[in-house]
Amino acid sequence: MIGRLAGILLIKQPPWLLIDVAGVGYEIQAPMTTCYRLPEVGQAIVLFTHLVVREDVHLLFGFSNTHERELFRELIKVNGIGPKVALAILSGMDGNTLLQCVMDNNATALVKIPGVGKKTAERLLIELRDKLPAHAAAFAAPITPAEPSAYYDAVNALLTLGYKLTEAKQLVQAVTRPEATCEELIKLALQSVR
């Protein structure tokens, strides 16, 4: 499985991207929420990826952070939702909006996305209701001076260690500083508990 790519952005024609990684060009599809965050062509980028293997094709999907990728993975587990529809959903709304739709049981907002009908929207709401709260920390967290994905990953790591959502967010927020990596944030947050 290809989980992450770091390279130079050669082509940006949303949803298609071409990334040069050590001389190999990877074609990637990315949601608009990721495409908006990308630098200009010729700049270095890092994308977290999900590989879909079919009989006739291998498709690589890219995301700006691990939480967006996990949300994509939860979406494609829903019966009747394939990668194309999942990509459309994440292009039509960011993680916060999708979580809010699920929490509010708002099928109307989901039906506005191309490829999502009323029955599909209702199925999404039912099947995601119990799965998405685990991702709430990542998407509900305020934007911080640190790299957002580092902040989200650190909060998620503390959740995995058994901390409550509010506690994990407070610990990471208290030690957040510009240019901090995920590992540094986790270490500082755990040291602050001692």
Phi and psi in degrees as a GROMACS rama.xvg file:
@    title "Ramachandran Plot"
@    xaxis  label "Phi"
@    yaxis  label "Psi"
@TYPE xy
-92.0674  113.929  ILE-2
-102.862  -20.3888  GLY-3
-158.275  141.422  ARG-4
-129.349  135.049  LEU-5
-126.274  124.701  ALA-6
-172.613  -157.478  GLY-7
-106.452  131.094  ILE-8
-74.5983  115.222  LEU-9
-95.8296  -41.414  LEU-10
-135.974  136.478  ILE-11
-130.561  96.8754  LYS-12
-130.978  78.5698  GLN-13
-46.9159  136.619  PRO-14
-86.0727  3.87403  PRO-15
-89.919  138.324  TRP-16
-131.234  151.306  LEU-17
-125.663  122.674  LEU-18
-119.108  129.751  ILE-19
-89.4881  115.851  ASP-20
-118.725  102.908  VAL-21
53.6158  42.5905  ALA-22
89.3629  -4.812  GLY-23
-106.317  129.214  VAL-24
-92.6353  120.285  GLY-25
-103.276  124.978  TYR-26
-87.5718  127.761  GLU-27
-132.563  141.52  ILE-28
-101.51  136.163  GLN-29
-135.941  146.583  ALA-30
-68.2204  159.504  PRO-31
-60.2077  -32.3351  MET-32
-60.6663  -33.5732  THR-33
-77.6781  -43.5562  THR-34
-59.0231  -35.4988  CYS-35
-63.3221  -29.0173  TYR-36
-88.9209  -6.68576  ARG-37
-73.7889  149.436  LEU-38
-76.1011  -176.634  PRO-39
-71.067  158.981  GLU-40
-56.6594  138.728  VAL-41
97.0023  -8.82926  GLY-42
-94.746  158.842  GLN-43
-76.8913  139.812  ALA-44
-139.776  160.753  ILE-45
-129.877  128.516  VAL-46
-127.678  141.147  LEU-47
-90.8673  134.139  PHE-48
-122.805  161.032  THR-49
-134.492  126.235  HIS-50
-101.62  126.815  LEU-51
-109.14  122.312  VAL-52
-108.565  124.798  VAL-53
-124.581  172.407  ARG-54
-55.6713  -44.0817  GLU-55
-102.914  -7.00135  ASP-56
-160.938  151.224  VAL-57
-111.885  125.448  HIS-58
-114.483  132.247  LEU-59
-113.498  125.391  LEU-60
-111.944  137.574  PHE-61
-119.829  147.59  GLY-62
-140.138  149.699  PHE-63
-73.9842  -20.797  SER-64
-148.79  166.729  ASN-65
-68.1731  -27.9946  THR-66
-71.318  -37.7609  HIS-67
-64.4515  -39.7545  GLU-68
-65.2176  -41.961  ARG-69
-64.5728  -36.5248  GLU-70
-63.9977  -42.1842  LEU-71
-58.5976  -44.5091  PHE-72
-64.5824  -37.2459  ARG-73
-67.1172  -38.1136  GLU-74
-64.4169  -43.0673  LEU-75
-74.6074  -10.053  ILE-76
-78.8353  -18.6898  LYS-77
-72.4791  132.364  VAL-78
-56.5837  125.809  ASN-79
90.7211  -3.08496  GLY-80
-108.393  113.917  ILE-81
-99.3725  179.927  GLY-82
-58.3435  -36.2711  PRO-83
-64.7578  -45.0887  LYS-84
-69.6389  -40.1066  VAL-85
-59.7491  -41.0336  ALA-86
-64.625  -39.533  LEU-87
-63.9899  -40.0985  ALA-88
-63.1244  -47.5229  ILE-89
-71.8242  -18.8485  LEU-90
-81.0672  -30.6084  SER-91
-82.9615  -22.4758  GLY-92
-154.649  147.645  MET-93
-80.3808  175.335  ASP-94
-57.6292  -41.2575  GLY-95
-59.4387  -45.5396  ASN-96
-66.0314  -41.5447  THR-97
-63.6996  -44.3843  LEU-98
-59.7335  -41.584  LEU-99
-64.8088  -40.7064  GLN-100
-59.5082  -44.0967  CYS-101
-66.2834  -45.2032  VAL-102
-65.9411  -33.6933  MET-103
-90.3457  -0.796442  ASP-104
56.2569  43.706  ASN-105
-97.317  87.319  ASN-106
-72.8357  -26.1316  ALA-107
-59.4578  -42.9482  THR-108
-66.6152  -36.8444  ALA-109
-69.631  -35.4067  LEU-110
-65.0391  -22.0731  VAL-111
-71.4718  -14.7673  LYS-112
-83.1362  131.276  ILE-113
-57.4442  132.039  PRO-114
93.8577  -5.87892  GLY-115
-113.026  109.429  VAL-116
-91.6618  -178.598  GLY-117
-62.3407  -45.4612  LYS-118
-65.1298  -40.3774  LYS-119
-64.4756  -41.7437  THR-120
-61.9595  -43.1063  ALA-121
-66.1279  -39.2647  GLU-122
-63.66  -42.1828  ARG-123
-57.7881  -46.9122  LEU-124
-61.546  -43.238  LEU-125
-67.3691  -47.7388  ILE-126
-75.1014  -26.6314  GLU-127
-91.4905  -14.4244  LEU-128
-53.2155  -42.4462  ARG-129
-89.3801  -17.4821  ASP-130
-90.7371  -34.7956  LYS-131
-75.8424  -25.2629  LEU-132
-54.6546  -28.4704  PRO-133
-64.0141  -25.1638  ALA-134
-94.9195  -3.45657  HIS-135
-59.8038  -34.8684  ALA-136
-59.186  -42.385  ALA-137
-68.2117  -43.5713  ALA-138
-89.2172  -24.4101  PHE-139
-88.6522  -8.30027  ALA-140
-69.0859  141.14  ALA-141
-68.4335  151.09  PRO-142
-67.793  135.213  ILE-143
-121.557  169.685  THR-144
-63.675  -24.991  PRO-145
-73.1601  165.987  ALA-146
-55.1123  123.15  GLU-147
-52.7683  -41.6334  PRO-148
-66.4402  -32.9325  SER-149
-65.9492  -41.9164  ALA-150
-62.1124  -49.4063  TYR-151
-62.3148  -42.8046  TYR-152
-64.8429  -38.1816  ASP-153
-66.4389  -42.8696  ALA-154
-61.718  -44.4551  VAL-155
-62.8534  -38.9081  ASN-156
-62.7582  -41.7395  ALA-157
-66.6132  -34.9132  LEU-158
-62.4129  -40.3291  LEU-159
-64.1128  -32.4856  THR-160
-77.9719  -3.58209  LEU-161
105.779  1.29364  GLY-162
-72.8548  149.711  TYR-163
-73.9671  157.286  LYS-164
-55.5585  -52.1736  LEU-165
-63.7705  -38.4706  THR-166
-65.9202  -44.4255  GLU-167
-62.1577  -44.4596  ALA-168
-62.9784  -41.9943  LYS-169
-64.5887  -42.3045  GLN-170
-63.4345  -45.9815  LEU-171
-70.6268  -41.6486  VAL-172
-59.6471  -37.6356  GLN-173
-66.512  -27.8733  ALA-174
-108.486  2.26982  VAL-175
-67.2976  136.685  THR-176
-148.089  158.61  ARG-177
-56.083  143.07  PRO-178
66.0246  12.1833  GLU-179
-73.1336  139.762  ALA-180
-86.9203  167.101  THR-181
-58.3509  -46.3523  CYS-182
-59.9675  -42.7744  GLU-183
-63.622  -42.116  GLU-184
-64.0096  -42.0831  LEU-185
-63.1067  -47.4419  ILE-186
-60.3096  -47.1951  LYS-187
-64.7077  -40.1829  LEU-188
-63.9386  -43.2609  ALA-189
-68.7977  -35.6962  LEU-190
-66.1584  -32.7004  GLN-191
-70.5543  -17.8779  SER-192
-77.9602  -30.1885  VAL-193
